[in-house]
Amino acid sequence: MADSSYLKWPFFEPRHAQLAQELDAWAAQHAAHVHSGDTDGDCRQLVRALGAGGWLRHAVAGAENGGAGAQIDTRAICLIRETLARHNGLADFAFAMQGLGSGAISLAGTPEQKQRYLGKVAAGEAIAAFALSEPEAGSDVAAMACEARLEGDHYVVNGEKTWISNGGIADFYVVFVRTGEAPGARGISALIVDAGTPGFEIAERIAVIAPHPLARLKFTDCRVPVTQRVGEGGEGFKVAMRTLDVFRTSVAAAALGFARRALDEALQRATTRRMFGGVLADFQLTQARLAQMATQIDSAALLTYRAAWQRDQGENVTREAAMAKMTATENAQQVIDAAVQIWGGLGVVSEQPVERLYREIRALRIYEGATEVQQLIIARELLRGASA
Ligand SMILES: Cc1cc2nc3c(=O)[nH]c(=O)nc-3n(C[C@H](O)[C@H](O)[C@H](O)COP(=O)(O)OP(=O)(O)OC[C@H]3O[C@@H](n4cnc5c(N)ncnc54)[C@H](O)[C@@H]3O)c2cc1C
């Protein structure tokens, strides 16, 4: 395992350090080398392996539903994402999406919904997806247009969702739709739509710089039983925000994992690359760069684990999670860029670890709230405090 001294920080309990160490050993054997080029197949394999290894239990809440505990342990999911991201970005993605895709059910599902979906998610036997974004409603989520009309004991769904991770391979999708109980954000509901439901189709698979299953979804008079609604009618926006609240800090943790791997790769290269009668690490310019990378990682880690710890104490973390997500993703981008520079020409060769990291990190600065959106959240909280 690379630097693990942070596991002794006071944010963690002994069980957290044990979890990280056990997962590190597991991931080296079962996840690090899953790169066949068949992204869908790799993803399915990783979900099954993570389920069989018991790691997905941490992605769902409630022991009676196959979860590791009554609530989702934020520090545990952060350590899991950080460790998996260090070994293989797709393994982190597979874990994260099981949690995000089933998060609404963990938080607000009926006992029947929990029983039907969560056990399979935890076992890696069902793949989950979270469908909120639309072509005209990304950062401005409340502008969503996909609608569901109530007809007897069914909703009839029409519209589109896009950028949906696991789109095309998921077994079920938690879809946020406009149901019109009230204007704006108070007129949205969450529905579970099983893959294969008539009227629901994958309209397009989307290829991105770091391959992940991703799709645009289309609904045409798609009938979904009212019993598949998660939470009350009109409560969907709140359910979506509560779900993102749990997982936002874990995006920071994934960025941290990518950055730690980049620093390990940079150190390895700088200490072995021979030049000018010595090695690259002999030069103070290199040393300054390495020092900056390590400091950017520790600052991001402190913010990330502060937010995770604070959430596990039951406190509000709106500001702290936004600071963690913004800093960890922006710092990771810079750390990875520095690692590519240290690797020189080899740093841009396809499928070299630092080249892969360079592509993997980019989307994290955009999804689950772009950096600019995090800045607005932090400023809003500050200004609210200042005027109180
Ligand atoms: C790889 C990937 C996976 C994704 N997975 C999912 C998923 O599983 N489920 C899902 O629902 N969605 C998913 N998304 C969608 C993601 O959440 C959106 O891309 C994101 O919310 C941004 O929306 P947008 O792309 O429409 O960009 P826009 O909303 O058009 O924003 C473009 C840019 O504008 C800037 N900006 C935004 N707001 C402001 C502001 N107020 N002031 C100044 N600048 C601003 C930011 O730089 C932002 O990046 C995914 C996206 C990607 C790239």
The ligand as a Gaussian input file, in Angstrom:
#p B3LYP/6-31G(d) Opt

LIG

0 1
 C      -19.119000      11.249000     -17.109000
 C      -20.408000      11.825000     -16.607000
 C      -21.266000      11.031000     -15.861000
 C      -22.495000      11.539000     -15.420000
 N      -23.363000      10.712000     -14.744000
 C      -24.593000      11.176000     -14.416000
 C      -25.565000      10.300000     -13.823000
 O      -25.292000       9.113000     -13.563000
 N      -26.806000      10.772000     -13.563000
 C      -27.163000      12.069000     -13.841000
 O      -28.287000      12.428000     -13.571000
 N      -26.268000      12.925000     -14.399000
 C      -24.995000      12.515000     -14.686000
 N      -24.082000      13.366000     -15.271000
 C      -24.508000      14.725000     -15.615000
 C      -23.831000      15.798000     -14.778000
 O      -24.339000      15.826000     -13.485000
 C      -23.989000      17.112000     -15.561000
 O      -23.121000      17.031000     -16.681000
 C      -23.660000      18.317000     -14.707000
 O      -24.673000      18.542000     -13.764000
 C      -23.489000      19.578000     -15.579000
 O      -24.589000      19.741000     -16.404000
 P      -24.377000      20.045000     -17.962000
 O      -23.469000      19.007000     -18.508000
 O      -25.705000      20.204000     -18.580000
 O      -23.576000      21.394000     -17.991000
 P      -24.216000      22.859000     -17.860000
 O      -25.271000      22.876000     -16.814000
 O      -24.525000      23.351000     -19.222000
 O      -22.963000      23.642000     -17.279000
 C      -21.797000      23.901000     -18.094000
 C      -20.781000      24.605000     -17.252000
 O      -21.288000      25.868000     -16.848000
 C      -20.648000      26.269000     -15.652000
 N      -21.700000      26.715000     -14.725000
 C      -22.782000      26.020000     -14.293000
 N      -23.524000      26.765000     -13.460000
 C      -22.892000      27.981000     -13.389000
 C      -23.163000      29.193000     -12.698000
 N      -24.253000      29.307000     -11.922000
 N      -22.296000      30.242000     -12.847000
 C      -21.214000      30.114000     -13.641000
 N      -20.898000      28.996000     -14.312000
 C      -21.728000      27.937000     -14.185000
 C      -19.843000      25.062000     -15.129000
 O      -18.490000      25.224000     -15.474000
 C      -20.436000      23.934000     -15.926000
 O      -19.518000      22.870000     -16.091000
 C      -22.839000      12.885000     -15.700000
 C      -21.952000      13.678000     -16.430000
 C      -20.759000      13.178000     -16.885000
 C      -19.850000      14.066000     -17.670000

